[in-house]
Amino acid sequence: MTTEPARRTELDVLRALVVLGLVFFHSALVFSPDDDFYVKNRDTTDVVTVVAGLGVVWAMPMLFLVAGLGARHSIGRRGPRGFARERLLRLGVPLVFATLTIVPVPQWLRLRAADPAYHASYGRFWLGFFDVRPDPADFPFVLEGEWFETGHLWFVVLLLTFCLLLAPVARPLAARTGRAGDTVERRPALLLLPALPLAAINALLGMEEGFAGWNRWAYLLFFLHGYALADDPRIRAATLRSARPVGVLGLVLFAATAPGFMAGDDPFTSGSALAVLTRALFGAAGWCWVLAILGLLDRPRTGRRSPGPVLGHLAVAALPLYVLHQPVVVAFAYGVVGWSAPIAVKYAAIVTASLAVLLVAYEFGVRRSRVTRFLFGQRAAPPPAPPS
């Protein structure tokens, strides 16, 4: 009989902070010269490209890894069938609800921002948004239309898909990876092994700008690592010991991608040797960054303390805030880009207003009603603190 591992509350908090960080990230894309964001400022700056890259390389991969770790806890409590049922409700319900209500908003505002003569109401655009047809070739994004998109909920689509793929093989996978801890304990350098398939997936399949710069199937490897290996005490100990040198290696690999990203060819999809190498280096760097952050956060003091009322509150709110954040950011950007003000002022206004509205909307529009908590995938109560 296996004992369910203690919940790592520092990773719950990290997940919430990454979600809030997406407000800063998506607000910055309004001023990026490269990204095709919904609403664009007339003036842009290359600073956004550099700073955004520092987040792209690790933030969404970390969310998938933490989700995999959460899957390990959930399967331990509910079993594979109960886990699949719970994930269908907790992820599928907000996916459908948000797609029907708020996901079309950024696309509608994109049309209004691009063409001042476009005056179609949201209701009229909404009907056209759902003029869709099947597209199984783009699995798991199986619907296509002129305006239809899952938008920022691509993360929820992929996560739900990964969970449903995991459920039938969860227990055999856990059993087969049980010996990995002994091997890594003897040879800590094996912690770097997942960097190879990640580099290969990005290099050969291409990086997808719509999925935060990673290939969609690279995220599956992060998710599976979180499920199978991240909470093994021997692997955790090796990760902690290796965190600093692996972090330095990650910085070196990330810096080595600079020539490829600054070259004329599109590094995300080009078949040139430089572009392929750049994608491979990026994939390997991302693994190193995630591994280093896991080790640096995994300290005995964090394992013994609860995250505190504010951070604990945000940890529980992570999914609703994620679902809500992008339409809010785009709505404020739509109003702010017309100002006669410096980029820094506009950016600060979008971020401040978006954070304020998100926190108020969560507190008074989601958290206090059982119906809205269900619709936004809200847990009924904060996750329990680990034993001291």
C-alpha positions in Angstrom: 0.0 0.0 0.0 1.4 3.4 -1.0 1.1 6.5 1.1 -0.2 9.6 -0.6 2.6 12.3 -0.6 2.1 15.5 1.4 0.8 18.4 -0.7 3.5 20.8 -1.7 1.8 24.1 -0.9 4.7 26.2 -2.2 3.8 24.9 -5.7 0.1 25.8 -5.2 1.3 29.3 -4.4 3.6 29.4 -7.4 0.8 28.3 -9.7 -1.3 31.3 -8.4 1.5 33.7 -8.9 2.1 32.5 -12.4 -1.6 33.0 -13.2 -1.4 36.6 -11.8 1.8 37.0 -13.8 -0.1 36.3 -16.9 -1.9 39.7 -16.4 1.5 41.4 -16.7 2.6 39.1 -19.6 -0.5 39.6 -21.7 -0.6 43.3 -20.9 2.9 43.6 -22.3 2.0 41.9 -25.5 -0.1 45.0 -26.4 3.3 46.7 -26.8 5.2 43.9 -28.5 6.4 44.4 -32.1 6.3 40.7 -32.8 3.2 39.1 -31.3 -0.2 39.2 -33.0 -2.1 40.1 -29.9 -5.8 41.1 -30.0 -5.2 44.8 -29.4 -2.0 46.5 -30.3 -0.6 49.9 -29.3 0.7 52.1 -32.2 4.1 52.3 -30.5 5.9 49.1 -29.6 9.2 48.2 -27.9 11.6 45.3 -28.3 12.0 45.2 -24.6 8.8 43.3 -24.4 10.1 40.5 -26.6 13.2 40.0 -24.3 11.3 40.1 -21.0 8.5 37.9 -22.3 11.0 35.3 -23.3 12.2 35.0 -19.7 8.7 34.0 -18.6 7.7 31.9 -21.6 10.6 29.5 -21.2 9.4 28.2 -17.8 6.0 29.5 -16.7 3.5 27.4 -18.6 5.6 24.3 -18.4 5.6 24.8 -14.6 1.8 25.0 -14.6 1.6 21.7 -16.4 4.1 20.0 -14.1 2.3 21.2 -11.0 -1.0 20.0 -12.6 0.7 16.6 -13.0 1.6 16.6 -9.4 -1.9 17.5 -8.5 -3.1 14.6 -10.6 -1.0 12.3 -8.4 -2.7 13.5 -5.3 -6.1 13.3 -6.9 -5.7 9.7 -8.2 -4.4 8.7 -4.8 -7.6 9.9 -3.2 -10.2 9.1 -5.9 -8.8 6.4 -8.1 -8.4 6.7 -11.9 -12.2 6.8 -12.6 -13.0 9.3 -9.9 -10.1 11.4 -11.1 -11.4 11.4 -14.7 -14.9 12.3 -13.5 -13.6 15.1 -11.2 -11.4 16.6 -14.0 -14.3 16.5 -16.5 -16.3 18.6 -14.1 -13.6 20.8 -12.7 -12.0 21.6 -16.1 -14.7 20.8 -18.6 -17.5 22.9 -17.1 -15.5 26.1 -17.0 -14.1 25.4 -20.5 -17.7 25.2 -21.9 -19.1 28.0 -19.8 -16.3 30.4 -20.6 -16.2 29.5 -24.3 -19.9 30.3 -24.5 -19.7 33.6 -22.6 -16.3 35.4 -22.4 -13.9 33.8 -24.8 -15.4 35.5 -27.9 -14.8 39.0 -26.3 -11.1 39.4 -27.3 -11.9 38.4 -30.9 -14.8 40.9 -31.1 -12.5 43.6 -29.7 -9.8 42.7 -32.2 -12.2 43.4 -35.1 -13.3 46.7 -33.5 -9.7 47.8 -32.9 -8.6 46.9 -36.4 -11.5 48.6 -38.2 -13.1 51.7 -36.7 -16.1 51.1 -39.1 -16.9 47.7 -37.6 -19.9 48.3 -35.3 -21.4 44.8 -35.0 -22.9 44.2 -31.6 -21.4 41.5 -29.4 -24.5 39.4 -29.7 -24.3 39.5 -33.5 -20.6 38.6 -33.5 -21.3 35.9 -30.9 -23.5 34.0 -33.4 -20.8 34.2 -36.1 -18.1 33.1 -33.6 -19.8 29.7 -33.2 -20.1 29.0 -37.0 -17.7 26.0 -36.7 -16.8 22.8 -38.4 -14.9 19.7 -37.1 -11.1 19.7 -37.4 -9.8 16.4 -36.0 -6.4 17.0 -37.5 -5.7 19.7 -35.0 -6.4 17.4 -32.0 -7.3 18.2 -29.3 -8.6 21.4 -30.7 -11.3 19.7 -32.8 -13.4 22.7 -33.9 -12.5 25.3 -36.5 -14.2 28.5 -37.7 -13.5 31.9 -39.2 -13.5 33.5 -35.8 -13.8 30.6 -33.4 -10.9 29.9 -31.0 -10.4 28.6 -27.5 -8.2 31.6 -26.8 -6.3 31.5 -23.6 -8.3 28.4 -22.6 -5.9 26.3 -24.8 -4.3 25.5 -21.4 -7.5 24.0 -20.1 -8.1 22.1 -23.3 -4.7 20.5 -23.2 -4.8 19.9 -19.4 -8.2 18.1 -19.6 -6.9 16.0 -22.6 -3.8 15.1 -20.7 -5.8 14.1 -17.6 -8.1 11.9 -19.6 -5.2 10.3 -21.4 -3.5 9.7 -18.1 -6.4 8.1 -16.2 -6.4 4.6 -17.8 -2.6 4.2 -17.5 -2.0 6.1 -14.2 -1.4 3.2 -11.9 0.8 1.1 -14.3 2.8 4.3 -15.1 3.3 5.0 -11.4 4.5 1.4 -10.8 6.9 1.5 -13.7 8.5 4.7 -12.6 8.9 3.6 -9.0 12.5 2.5 -9.5 13.5 5.8 -11.1 14.2 7.4 -7.7 16.9 4.8 -6.9 18.6 5.4 -10.3 18.5 9.2 -10.0 19.8 9.0 -6.4 22.9 7.1 -7.7 23.3 9.3 -10.9 21.8 12.8 -10.4 22.9 13.8 -13.9 20.0 11.7 -15.2 17.7 14.5 -14.0 18.7 16.3 -17.2 17.5 13.4 -19.4 14.0 14.8 -20.1 15.7 17.8 -21.8 16.5 15.6 -24.8 12.9 14.6 -25.8 11.8 18.2 -25.1 14.5 19.5 -27.3 13.5 17.0 -30.0 9.8 17.8 -29.9 10.3 21.5 -30.2 13.0 21.1 -32.9 11.2 18.6 -35.1 7.5 19.5 -34.6 8.0 23.2 -34.2 7.2 25.7 -31.5 3.6 27.1 -31.5 3.2 30.8 -30.8 -0.4 30.3 -29.9 0.6 27.9 -27.0 3.1 30.3 -25.3 6.0 29.3 -27.6 6.1 25.6 -26.8 4.9 22.7 -28.9 1.6 21.4 -27.4 3.0 17.9 -26.9 6.1 19.1 -25.0 3.7 20.1 -22.3 2.6 16.5 -22.0 6.1 15.6 -20.9 6.1 18.2 -18.1 2.7 17.0 -17.0 3.8 13.3 -16.9 7.0 14.2 -15.0 4.9 16.0 -12.4 2.7 12.9 -12.1 5.3 10.2 -12.1 8.4 11.6 -10.6 8.3 15.1 -9.1 7.2 14.0 -5.7 9.5 11.0 -5.2 11.6 12.0 -2.1 14.8 10.7 -3.7 14.2 12.7 -6.9 13.3 15.7 -4.9 16.5 15.5 -2.9 18.6 15.2 -6.1 16.7 18.1 -7.6 17.3 20.3 -4.5 21.1 19.5 -4.6 21.3 20.1 -8.4 19.2 23.3 -8.5 21.9 25.9 -8.8 24.2 24.2 -11.4 21.1 23.2 -13.4 19.8 26.8 -13.2 23.1 28.1 -14.5 23.0 25.6 -17.3 19.5 26.8 -18.2 20.6 30.4 -18.3 23.5 29.5 -20.7 21.2 27.4 -23.0 18.6 30.2 -23.0 21.3 32.8 -23.9 22.4 30.6 -26.7 19.0 30.9 -28.3 19.5 34.7 -28.9 21.1 34.4 -32.3 18.3 32.3 -33.6 15.5 34.5 -32.3 17.2 37.6 -33.8 17.8 36.0 -37.2 15.6 36.7 -40.2 14.0 33.3 -40.3 11.0 32.5 -38.1 12.6 30.4 -35.3 9.2 28.9 -34.4 8.6 27.0 -37.7 11.6 27.5 -40.1 13.4 24.4 -41.2 16.8 26.2 -41.3 19.6 24.6 -39.3 19.8 27.7 -37.0 16.1 27.7 -36.3 16.0 24.0 -35.5 19.0 24.4 -33.2 17.3 27.4 -31.5 14.2 25.4 -30.8 16.2 22.5 -29.4 18.1 24.8 -27.1 14.9 26.5 -26.0 13.4 23.1 -25.1 16.4 22.0 -23.1 16.7 25.4 -21.4 13.0 25.2 -20.3 13.6 21.9 -18.7 16.6 23.2 -16.8 14.7 26.3 -15.6 11.7 24.3 -14.3 14.0 21.8 -12.6 16.0 24.6 -11.0 12.9 26.4 -9.7 11.5 23.1 -8.3 14.7 22.6 -6.4 15.1 26.2 -5.2 11.5 26.2 -3.8 11.7 22.8 -2.2 13.1 23.8 1.2 12.1 22.2 4.6 10.8 25.6 5.8 8.3 25.8 3.0 7.1 22.3 3.6 6.3 23.0 7.2 4.4 26.3 6.9 1.1 27.1 5.4 1.1 29.7 2.7 -0.7 32.3 4.8 -4.3 33.6 4.3 -3.6 35.8 1.2 -1.4 33.4 -0.8 -3.6 30.5 0.3 -6.7 32.4 -1.0 -4.9 33.1 -4.3 -3.9 29.4 -4.6 -7.5 28.3 -4.5 -8.5 31.1 -6.9 -5.9 30.1 -9.6 -8.3 28.5 -12.1 -11.1 31.1 -11.9 -8.5 33.9 -12.3 -7.0 32.1 -15.3 -10.3 31.7 -17.0 -11.2 35.4 -16.4 -7.9 37.2 -17.0 -7.4 37.5 -20.7 -10.8 39.0 -21.7 -10.4 41.6 -18.9 -6.8 42.5 -20.0 -7.9 42.9 -23.7 -11.0 45.0 -22.7 -8.8 47.5 -20.8 -6.2 47.5 -23.5 -8.9 48.3 -26.0 -9.7 51.5 -24.1 -6.1 52.4 -23.1 -4.2 52.2 -26.4 -6.0 55.3 -27.7 -4.5 57.5 -24.9 -1.8 60.0 -25.7 0.6 58.7 -23.1 3.9 56.9 -22.8 4.0 53.1 -23.1 4.9 52.8 -19.4 1.8 54.7 -18.3 -0.5 52.7 -20.6 1.0 49.4 -19.4 0.7 50.3 -15.8 -2.9 51.4 -16.3 -3.8 48.1 -18.1 -2.1 46.0 -15.4 -3.5 47.9 -12.4 -7.1 48.0 -13.7 -7.0 44.4 -14.8 -5.8 43.1 -11.5 -8.3 45.2 -9.5 -11.2 44.0 -11.6 -10.1 40.3 -11.6 -9.7 40.2 -7.8 -13.1 42.0 -7.3 -14.8 39.7 -9.9 -13.4 36.6 -8.2 -14.3 37.7 -4.7 -17.9 38.9 -5.4 -18.7 37.2 -8.7 -17.2 33.7 -8.2 -16.2 32.8 -4.7 -19.4 33.6 -2.8 -21.9 31.5 -4.8 -22.0 27.7 -5.1 -23.2 28.0 -8.7 -20.4 30.3 -9.9 -17.8 28.3 -8.0 -19.0 25.2 -10.0 -19.0 27.1 -13.3 -15.4 28.3 -12.8 -14.0 25.0 -11.5 -13.6 26.4 -8.0 -12.6 24.1 -5.2 -15.0 24.1 -2.3 -12.2 24.8 0.2 -8.5 25.5 0.2 -6.2 22.5 -0.1 -5.1 21.2 3.3 -1.7 22.2 4.6 0.9 19.4 4.8 1.6 17.9 8.2 4.4 19.5 10.2 
